[in-house]
Amino acid sequence: MFNKLILQKSMRIFIIGFMGSGKTTVAKKLAPRLKLSFYDLDKLIEERYNKSIDTIFEDKGEESFRKKENLMLTEISSSDNFILSTGGGLPCFYDNMNMMNSKGKTVYLRMSPLALFSRLKNSKAHRPLIKNLDDGQLKLFIEKKLEEREPYYLRASVIIDALNVDYKRLISEIEKLSK
Ligand code: S3P
């Protein structure tokens, strides 16, 4: 019991992965099972600036969004007992990957470019980086970006197959790592 309380006190889980890999769904499912608060970093940014991510990109560009993302990550990382769903690009900017790995545990939801394509082709509208791409362009974008981003993602504490999430196993891995 005592051990459990100590363990719970400093648990911070960061869910990372490409757009469309199911980060928010997984984080929401894990939160009650690990007794953690659930946050979505993009949602926190939208609430703070009272603008959609899409509008932030349109008004101020990607660089400004990345700064906001880094600031929000820094802010939330100073709290305890949460599971955070992050934006797909976040681990690849600033020192974000190091920050997450030093503050807590990172879980990478790995998915193939083909699976990502089939999930993203019908949910592009609110995603500024892909909303104007046709299917051919989207395929190429996913392949190129994933190749660019994987070296960051692969530095995660836990890497799982996003198409077959075994929650029981994932929870036990997270608990083992957090001891
Ligand atoms: C982005 C992913 C988005 C959002 C923004 C940029 C990216 O989040 O942060 O549109 O660079 O991959 P999701 O991964 O939740 O779609």
Boltz pocket constraint, residues with backbone or C-beta under 6 A from the ligand:
constraints:
  - pocket:
      binder: B
      contacts: [[A, 17], [A, 18], [A, 19], [A, 20], [A, 42], [A, 53], [A, 86], [A, 87], [A, 88], [A, 89], [A, 90], [A, 126], [A, 127], [A, 128], [A, 129]]
      max_distance: 6.0
